[in-house]
Amino acid sequence: MFLTSRFYLMLGVVVMVTAMGYVWLPLYSLGRLLTLALVLAVLAETAALWLWRAISAERTCAERFSNGDDNEVDIHIASRYPFGVALTVTDEIPFVFQRRDVAFALKVAAHGGATVTYRLRPVERGVYGFGLIRVFATTMLGLVQRRYSCGNPTDVKVYPSYLQLRQYELLAISNRLRDMGIKRIRRAGNNTEFEQIKDYVAGDEFRTINWKASARRHQLMVNVYQAERSQQVMSLIDKGRVMQRSFRGMTLLDYAINASLVLSYVAIHREDRAGLIAFNERMDTLLPPSNRHSQMERIQESLYAVHTDFGETDYSALVEGVEKHLTKRSLLILYTNFSNAQSLDRQLPYLCQLARRHRLLVVYFENNELHEYLATTPRSVEDHYTHVVAEQMEREQLVIMTRLNRHGILGLRTTPERLSVDVINKYLEIKHNNW
């Protein structure tokens, strides 16, 4: 049993009236009557609340939460009291959210029910534990509360953003991907890839004659092409310290994980084979490329299991692993971050080695805070100096892009919130140009 603030307010009034009775005697008698009335009201409300065990509550939510998205949680409350009650419903949400506002006040009619809904936005993958649902019931008198502990403790796993994936899937079905910013690219002509060289026979296209092979064999030889087969798209995720910076509570690593999940879906949807590599000091996550129906589930499970201590990244381990496991030319999409041109120079030899056999796209992040600061107006000498430094840092980002392009490496600089859309558009552009 819990006494409410209304009870203590009424008790204060009774004490004041009784105390004033020592000044004016009739108030003392009134105070005694009020005391008796308060005691009887408390006893009556206590009996009414404890005569029935009449409140039940149940929590319903998805078995998996989507990282970085708003996930709905519903609480269904039912009352078997023969009179209306006022309820305060508190859900014991995972402590990692550090929220104290998941409490709802509502009124329920006799033998009635209600549903409350709230949303949680996790910013880390892992297992989140819910506790019990606490329901505090009181009558319309509001002097006493009875606490009910309902539901059962529940663990929910937080996976990479499958809600975003589902949104892309629904838009793809309804042909409305442009609503998300995905560009539609028309592909001109027939897309073919080399199969073999054979002897020329009458009727073969003169444009397919292989003159070098003909000179070696001293007879006409032609190239034979076949319809383009599915190609390999590998997401390479840097788990090092450069991906530790956060935006809206989520690390750049988790933004990269969400984007690679959506990109894998788009690639498989376009009949390419999608795979995954995650690395820092060593390459500890490898999922070979495939376009089977079960591949998306395997990618999601692999991304869920990506953990890191944000240590230093060893790109030599990445190069060794790629050369060992990827024998076919692939599109490698590397999610990483460079603070300046010097940090790129340290990794550039390894990136060039990857780009020799594969098509490499390096995705790195814009500094949102830097952009916001450059948009402000300097108001002091110190501000002018700081703006100069910020402008130099901005130019460093352009130097990074220039150096990548100079070595035949594609670069994509984007913001965390635009990452998925920009990466998909770049993938479609590269696929259009037959990487």
Secondary structure, DSSP 8 states (H G I E B T S, - for coil): -EE-HHHHHHHHHHHHHHHHTTTSHHHHHHHHHHHHHHHHHHHHHHHHHHS---EEEEEEE-SEEETTS-EEEEEEEEE--SS-EEEEEEE---GGG-----EEEEEE-TT-EEEEEEEE---S-EEEEE--EEEEEE-TT-SEEEEEEES--EEEEEES-HHHHHHHHHHHHTT-GGGGT-------S--EEEEEEEE--TT--GGGB-HHHHHHHTS-EEEEEEE----EEEEEEE-SGGG--EETTEEHHHHHHHHHHHHHHHHHHTT-EEEEEEESSSEEEEEEEE-STTHHHHHHHHHHT---------HHHHHHHHHHH--S-EEEEEE---SSHHHHHHHHHHHHHHHHHSEEEEEEE--HHHHHHHTS---SHHHHHHHHHHHHHHHHHHHHHHHHHHTT-EEEEE-GGGHHHHHHHHHHHHHHTT-
